[in-house]
């Protein structure tokens, strides 16, 4: 059976861009694949230095994923830090990692180019990511275009290790996520936490409406005909609406006599209704944190069971004594 793996960092509450760009596709993959999904709290240490905040964001991430439909009976959900095997494997991979390979990785290069401080965690981030992937014999890794380079690094390191020590690791393949549904933020730029333009998945109704009403538009008068394809509000509306609803609103744009406030209200209603069931599930889960922690604990147990199998192969290959379980 094909093994799928992906991780998501708990560096802030999930927003529409996270959902339409990645999360909904993770959930779809769990139905016919063997899936491992982890909350990347080790990776998050490069940016989140408040321990209470990191714990809170990690739990919030688990709540969101479960509420949105990730099913622990189909997919293994766990905290990255609950699987210590990944850090041991990271060190093994470090010993076959050329410095020049890491110097070319874009996250590190981008920080250096901007004159920002870059620590060893950021520099070696791709090696930890490689260990995340290789530890579970992952065949398929769903990634956005900006993460394809890290998957290529993973393959390079697996090949180097296998060449040195024998066939230890499965070579993973990228499955580039469908990013045709572009998700603009409230300012029209790509929705991103770093831009401060996000709309969270589970915003309360009043803040949700306020954010949608704040989306920037042009200054065309109400009576003017408008181009729906040039409007960020319509782009967002299409994420939620049926083809018939999209067509009807597009006609209202082109006919004139409709202000952007009407389109924003239509977007608000669609978004509110789209996540209503998930919001209800989330509220129930939030009221029972012990169950969520049990799910993460069981997920870590299953992840470690597989991870120990792969790590034992690597330990034997390099000459370490196999551990007794």
C-alpha positions in Angstrom: 0.0 0.0 0.0 1.2 3.5 -0.9 2.5 5.4 2.2 1.7 9.2 2.3 3.4 11.6 4.7 3.0 15.3 5.3 3.6 17.7 8.2 2.2 21.1 9.0 3.8 23.6 11.3 1.9 25.0 14.3 3.2 28.6 13.9 -0.3 30.1 14.0 -4.0 29.3 13.5 -4.8 27.7 10.2 -6.4 29.9 7.6 -8.2 29.6 4.2 -4.9 29.4 2.3 -3.8 26.4 4.4 -7.1 24.6 3.9 -7.6 25.1 0.2 -3.9 24.8 -0.6 -3.1 21.7 1.4 -5.3 20.4 4.2 -8.4 19.4 2.2 -6.1 17.4 -0.1 -4.4 15.6 2.9 -7.9 14.6 4.0 -8.8 13.3 0.6 -5.7 11.2 0.4 -6.4 9.4 3.7 -9.3 7.6 2.1 -7.2 5.4 -0.1 -3.7 5.6 1.1 -1.7 4.7 4.3 -1.2 8.2 5.6 1.0 9.7 8.3 0.3 13.3 9.2 2.3 15.1 11.9 2.3 18.5 13.6 5.8 19.8 13.0 6.6 21.2 16.4 10.3 20.5 16.1 10.4 22.6 12.9 8.3 25.3 14.6 11.1 25.9 17.1 13.0 28.0 14.5 10.2 30.6 14.9 8.1 30.0 18.0 10.2 30.4 21.2 7.4 30.7 23.7 6.8 27.2 25.2 3.2 27.8 26.3 2.4 29.2 22.9 3.9 26.3 21.1 1.9 23.8 23.2 -1.2 25.8 22.6 -0.7 26.1 18.8 0.1 22.4 18.6 -3.1 21.4 20.3 -5.1 23.9 18.2 -3.6 22.4 15.1 -4.7 18.9 16.1 -8.2 20.2 16.9 -8.4 21.9 13.5 -7.3 18.9 11.5 -9.6 16.5 13.3 -12.5 18.9 13.0 -11.9 19.3 9.3 -12.2 15.6 8.7 -8.8 13.9 9.4 -9.9 10.5 10.7 -7.5 8.7 13.1 -8.9 5.4 12.0 -7.6 6.0 8.5 -4.6 8.3 9.1 -1.9 8.4 11.8 -1.9 11.9 13.4 0.9 12.7 15.9 3.3 15.4 17.2 6.7 15.3 15.6 8.4 15.7 19.0 6.7 12.5 20.3 8.8 10.4 17.9 12.5 10.7 19.1 13.6 8.4 16.4 13.4 11.2 13.9 16.2 13.2 15.7 18.6 10.2 15.7 18.0 9.6 12.0 18.6 13.3 11.4 22.1 13.0 12.8 22.8 10.0 10.6 21.7 11.9 7.6 23.8 14.9 8.6 26.9 12.8 8.2 26.2 12.3 4.5 24.9 15.9 3.9 27.2 18.2 1.8 27.3 21.7 3.2 26.9 23.1 -0.3 23.6 21.3 -0.7 22.2 23.1 2.4 23.6 26.5 1.4 21.5 26.3 -1.8 18.2 25.7 0.0 15.9 28.7 -0.5 14.6 29.2 3.1 18.2 29.8 4.3 19.2 31.8 1.2 16.2 34.0 1.5 17.0 34.9 5.1 20.6 35.6 4.3 19.7 37.8 1.3 17.4 39.9 3.5 20.1 40.3 6.1 18.2 38.4 8.7 19.9 36.2 11.3 19.8 32.5 10.4 20.6 29.9 13.0 21.8 26.3 12.6 18.2 25.1 13.0 17.1 26.9 9.8 20.3 25.8 8.0 19.8 22.1 8.8 16.0 22.3 8.5 16.0 20.3 5.2 17.8 17.4 6.9 15.2 17.1 9.6 12.6 17.2 6.9 14.4 14.4 5.1 14.4 12.3 8.3 10.6 13.0 8.7 10.0 11.6 5.3 12.4 8.7 5.2 11.5 7.4 8.7 8.2 6.0 7.6 9.2 4.5 4.2 7.1 7.2 2.6 6.3 6.7 -1.1 4.4 9.9 -1.7 4.8 13.4 -0.1 2.2 16.0 -1.0 4.0 19.3 -1.3 3.5 22.8 -2.6 5.7 24.1 -5.4 7.8 25.9 -2.8 8.6 22.6 -1.0 9.6 20.6 -4.1 13.3 21.5 -3.5 13.2 20.0 0.0 11.8 16.7 -1.4 14.7 16.7 -3.9 17.1 17.2 -1.0 15.5 14.2 0.7 16.0 12.0 -2.4 19.6 13.2 -2.7 20.4 12.3 0.9 18.6 8.9 0.6 20.6 8.1 -2.5 23.9 9.1 -0.8 23.1 7.0 2.3 22.0 4.0 0.2 25.2 4.3 -1.9 27.4 4.3 1.2 25.6 1.7 3.3 23.2 -0.3 1.1 19.5 -0.1 0.2 18.2 1.3 3.5 15.7 4.0 2.4 12.7 4.1 0.1 13.0 6.9 -2.4 10.0 9.2 -2.0 8.2 11.0 -4.8 6.5 14.4 -4.6 2.9 14.8 -5.3 2.6 18.5 -6.1 -0.6 19.9 -4.5 -3.2 21.4 -6.7 -2.6 25.1 -6.2 -4.8 26.3 -9.1 -7.2 27.6 -6.5 -5.2 30.7 -5.5 -6.2 32.1 -2.2 -5.7 35.9 -1.9 -5.5 37.5 1.5 -7.5 40.5 2.7 -5.0 42.8 0.9 -5.1 40.9 -2.4 -1.6 39.3 -1.9 -1.2 35.6 -1.3 -2.8 34.7 2.0 0.0 34.1 4.5 0.6 34.5 8.2 3.8 36.4 7.4 1.8 39.0 5.5 -0.8 39.4 8.3 -3.6 39.1 5.7 -5.2 35.8 6.7 -8.8 34.7 7.5 -8.7 31.9 10.0 -10.8 28.8 9.4 -12.7 29.0 12.6 -13.1 32.8 13.1 -16.1 33.7 15.2 -18.9 35.1 13.1 -18.5 38.8 13.9 -14.7 38.9 13.4 -15.1 36.8 10.2 -17.6 39.3 8.8 -15.4 42.2 9.8 -12.4 40.7 8.0 -14.3 40.0 4.9 -15.8 43.5 4.8 -12.2 44.9 5.1 -11.0 43.2 1.9 -9.5 45.8 -0.4 -11.4 46.6 -3.7 -11.2 49.2 -6.4 -13.2 52.4 -6.3 -15.7 51.7 -9.0 -19.2 53.1 -8.3 -22.1 50.9 -7.5 -23.8 51.4 -10.9 -20.7 50.4 -12.9 -20.3 47.0 -14.5 -17.5 45.1 -12.9 -15.2 42.2 -14.0 -15.6 39.3 -11.5 -12.3 37.8 -12.7 -10.4 40.9 -11.6 -11.9 40.9 -8.1 -10.3 39.2 -5.1 -13.8 38.8 -3.5 -15.0 36.8 -6.4 -11.8 34.7 -6.4 -12.5 33.8 -2.8 -16.2 33.2 -3.4 -15.4 30.6 -6.0 -13.6 28.5 -3.4 -16.9 28.0 -1.6 -19.7 28.3 -4.1 -21.2 25.9 -6.6 -20.8 26.5 -10.3 -24.4 27.8 -10.5 -23.8 30.2 -7.6 -20.6 31.4 -9.2 -22.3 32.1 -12.5 -25.2 34.0 -10.8 -22.8 36.3 -8.9 -20.7 36.8 -12.0 -23.8 38.0 -13.8 -24.5 40.5 -11.0 -21.0 41.9 -11.4 -21.3 42.3 -15.1 -24.8 43.8 -15.0 -23.8 46.7 -12.8 -25.9 48.1 -9.9 -24.1 45.9 -7.4 -21.7 47.3 -4.8 -18.8 45.3 -3.5 -20.5 45.1 -0.1 -23.1 42.8 -1.6 -20.4 40.5 -2.9 -18.6 40.5 0.5 -21.9 39.6 2.2 -22.3 36.7 -0.2 -18.8 35.5 0.5 -19.3 35.8 4.3 -22.4 33.6 4.1 -20.8 30.9 1.9 -17.7 30.8 4.2 -19.7 30.7 7.4 -21.9 27.8 6.1 -19.0 25.9 4.5 -17.2 25.5 7.8 -20.3 25.3 10.1 -20.2 21.5 10.6 -16.5 21.5 11.1 -16.8 24.3 13.6 -19.4 22.3 15.6 -17.1 19.3 15.6 -14.2 21.4 16.8 -16.2 22.8 19.7 -17.0 19.3 20.9 -13.4 18.2 20.6 -12.2 21.3 22.4 -14.5 20.4 25.3 -12.8 17.0 25.5 -9.0 17.7 25.3 -8.2 14.3 26.9 -9.6 12.5 23.8 -7.5 14.7 21.5 -4.4 13.9 23.5 -5.2 10.2 23.4 -5.5 10.4 19.6 -2.0 12.1 19.4 -0.6 9.6 21.9 -1.9 6.6 19.9 -0.7 8.2 16.6 2.8 8.6 18.1 2.8 5.0 19.2 1.9 3.8 15.6 4.4 6.3 14.1 7.2 5.1 16.4 6.4 1.4 15.6 7.1 2.1 12.0 9.9 4.6 12.7 11.8 2.1 14.9 11.7 -0.5 12.1 13.3 2.0 9.6 15.7 3.3 12.2 16.9 -0.2 13.0 17.7 -0.7 9.4 19.8 2.5 9.4 21.5 1.6 12.7 22.5 -1.8 11.4 23.7 -0.3 8.2 26.1 2.1 9.8 27.4 -0.4 12.3 25.4 0.4 15.5 24.3 -2.5 17.7 20.5 -3.1 17.2 18.4 -2.0 20.1 16.3 -4.5 22.1 12.6 -3.6 22.1 
